[in-house]
Amino acid sequence: MKINLGNNEVTMKLNRRSFIKCAAASSAIAAAAAIFPGVSFADWKKQEGASGMITWKKAPCRFCGTGCGVLVGVSGDRAVAVKGDPNCSVNKGLCCVKGYHSVQALYGKDRITKAKVRRNGEMVAVPIKEALDIIAAKMKETIDKHGKDSVAMYGSGQWTIPDGYVASKLFKGCIGTNNLEANARLCMASAVTGFMTSFGIDEPMGCYEDIDHANVFVTWGNNMAEMHPVLFSRMLANRKRRSNVEIIDFATRTTRTSQAADKSILFKPQTDLAVANAICYEIIQNKWVNWDFVNTHVSFHKGLSNIGYGTEDHFAFTDKEESINFEEYKKFLEDYTPEKVEKISGVSAKDIKYLASLYGDPAKKVTSFWCMGMNQHTRGTWIQNLVYNIHLLTGKISAPGNSPFSLTGQPSACGTVREVGTLTHALPHGVVMDEHARELAAKIWDVPVSNIDPKPTYHTVEMFRALDRGDIKFMWIQVTNPMVTMPNLNRYRNGALKDDRFIVVSDVYPTPTTDVADVILPAAMWIEQEGMFGNSERRTQHFAEIVPPPGEAMSDTWQLIEVARRLGYEKQFPWGKDEYIGKIWEEYRRFHEGPKHNMAPYTVLLERSGVQWPFVDGKETRWRFNPKYDPACTNGKDFDFYGKKDNTAWIWARPYEPAAESPDAEYNFWLNTGRVLEHWHTGSMTRRVPILHQAMPASYVELNPEDAADLGVVNGEKVKIISRRGSIVMPASINGRGVPPRGMVFVPFFDESYLINELTLDAFCPISKQPDYKKCAVRLEKVS
Amino acid sequence: MNRADKKTGKGALGFAAICLLGVGGVTLALAAPDIPHNFDADGEKIFKSYNATPLEYMAADSGGRNLMGFYELRQYPGSPPRIPHAVAPSFSLQADNCLSCHAKGGYDAELDSFVPVTPHPENELCTQCHVPKRTEKLFVETNWQSINPPKLGRSFLAGSPPPMPHSLQLRENCIACHTGPGAVTEIRVEHSSRGNCRQCHLPVISTEPLLEFVRNK
């Protein structure tokens, strides 16, 4: 703020008469705009014949996994405004810029409203019934010719819960193939395996209310200021209101989160594994272990090491767990003294000790947040285990403010993919390998138990490899854009385009994925259909059909039902169009009966702005494993980690192992990829929102200023980025939104004009099978 | 429109300076600790702002903003406005940047205008909702439509105080937007010396139908 006290140019008008004159003139302009509709008075087109009245309907936001409650303003049959839902405890009435403009994503001019079929290389519009006939016939023909495992479905964490549920019922229950995956494999599979290996049961023990209790927040490779802004704002508000709150950003790149943090600590990519172990080493050395907690609730374990990276086809890995004792664990940590880890990680021993002291201080409540930095990691499962170790050694878990908290990126990654189990190994309850889980599913689905194949088939990367190889001939893709998001994209796009492959894509706008489709189905989007999402804190959120879908667009659930009936499964898909979502919900809910996972009834979901599960005796569970809040605790102790058969939480000895591909003499930079505040994932929705596109029109490559100087590149100049898999030319961003350290470049992936995933590596965590989008090696050239 | 009236300029600058010094120095007694600070639609903010802003500042009008410009920055009535001026790409540490001007108001010589005051300075992550425009082009054309902004001056009787036409959510602080030289001319109040806005102005949200009272005999 500059105040120029000597500037006589500044004028003010205090005189009442001239004010009235001026106000009258302004009102005249306003009146003129109302009389002449062609005169633009604001930045939007006015709805003709609107009464000016708005009705407000509740929904969860369409975008990230935070699950903000929004109120959609409806005028006639159009959504015209948004406000934050004050009754929703997630966001308490505040949204982010994407949420406030989310309804504009419905109205892009190139919305897909008709089905299209490829004929002689051209996409031809056909009635949707005809397209559904073609899909069913093609599936039947492919199964007859190549077997049931030659057809596959690839869905999404943006699927509604009913979408995912009917997909699972059709593919796993009726057709009998485990070729069902969802893009959440690319997004939170490591979070799941982290929970399963440490606690034996999936999803966070805490909830967003932890933010109102914690004294210390550590963001582990997690740029919350841009990616979970509503939760980050809640942290900032707490820091402002309470004197004893601090935020530590622990990351590989300097971001808005680092700017707002009290302390920013940078580590070299992949070395979070070593730092987490060093923190545990320090906690033990300084006698900060909470022995009452550890002796009662914790056991120690180790698994295999040198576990590989999955870059080759048919890669397989099964971990081998072995129990160890505390002394063995302590001995394992001797490789991770702060001084040794300083050399690996670039984090000073002093900063490691500082982090340990925050976790170790019994007077401080600590919440750790993470998202893609820890999930998209070739040791993703391990790093989750290691952060849980810190919270378990200090007993800072499952209590208000003490929370290791895994955030999600999609609105229903938890609800649809994790809870419904739309992954190759999973069922709505349990896994296909488990006989009891198969029996329960067969009973609820009314199919012979022999239908359900006990052997998982392909996880996402391997599924697209199978499509490339020809083991899979037919793939149906709903609500996701893999031709932008698959790592090592060139291989998988070429695979999808091969001659005898048949690709069906259900979507709302043209994308690089609809470009490879043989059939495109127009999908209802978000509030154009009834459905439920499930957010990061075990909250199920219902939304009604608030506005009608355009043209022949149809909900993904109903598309699946139509095809299932054409395949002869009328008995399993009997519901009418006016009741199907409620019926599906009540059928699905039977899978989760019992205090550990019970879901709220349909009628309760209709009334509330989200309900947290386990929902037991009419009450939501905010903190699991803690008997004060969780009715599933039965051991009579202060905590009950009932997920594991031995009723303990598991501390894992997991070593540091390097990334699948690190910079070398030839490819001397790290390539890190990610997101920006304005755009959501591949931008197919947010780029059609005027304010969002205009604020962030194109992608770029962030360089460290010194690296840019060495390369002779200034801001905006073109840089060629080359990896072993592809190359791309992009404008440079120097000292912009984020600043990578020397030796790293960062590229946002939202822009389909710059397909950065043609460069990334399809290496994955051998346990979770989730790819690592944050680390591969590239070199740079100045483009003249 | 007020450029001709240069004589009052010096006095106005004085107000700007006073305002900056004055705001934040006065704290009202907070509600009892067990009562949420934001009860009654966060109405406490009105009294706090009234107390903290010099009367001269509240009464000043620069004529620098009008409703047309106000709505040009919005996508529908009530949407968060764009940032209309240039911001450096790394300009994002909210508390020290946006809020250093927009929390308090005053004159900005660089932009030669008086700064609009945010009604919700407690939200520090400004760029969460407010973004600048870097291009005029759209990715694809849009069919977006919304309703007309609320009409002004909808007094129920001739000359009676008009109701508040918009929801108070995130816009609870009348003083911030309806007084001072940064306010939009058409919605500025002339009687800013009165601090209890809700004594006369009641929320009658123009986009929401009036609920009819049915007597339950």
Interface residues (C-beta under 8 A of the other chain):
Chain A: M1 K2 I3 N4 L5 N7 N8 E9 V10 T11 M12 K13 L14 N15 R16 S18 F19 C22 A23 A25 S26 S27 I29 A30 A33 A34 F41 A42 D43 W44 K45 K46 Q47 A50 G52 M53 I54 W56 G73 S75 R78 V80 A81 V82 K83 G84 P86 G93 L94 C95 C96 V97 Y100 H101 Q104 Y107 G108 K109 D110 R111 A225 P229 V230 F232 S233 L236 A237 K240 R256 Q259 A260 L677 E678 R687 R688 V689 P690 I691 L692 H693 Q694 A695 M696 P697 S733 N735 G736 R737 V739
Chain B: M1 N2 R3 A4 D5 K6 T8 G9 K10 G11 A12 L13 F15 A16 A17 L20 A59 A60 D61 S62 G63 N66 L67 M68 Y71 E72 L73 R74 Q75 Y76 P77 G78 S79 P80 R82 P89 S90 S92 L93 Q94 S100 C101 K104 G106 Y107 D108 A109 E110 D112 V115 E122 N123 E124 L125 T127 Q128 C129 H130 V131 P132 K133 R134 T135 E136 K137 L138 F139 V140 E141 T142 N143 W144 Q145 S146 I147 N148 P149 L152 G153 S167 Q169 L170 P181 T185 E186 R188 E190 S206 T207 E208 P209
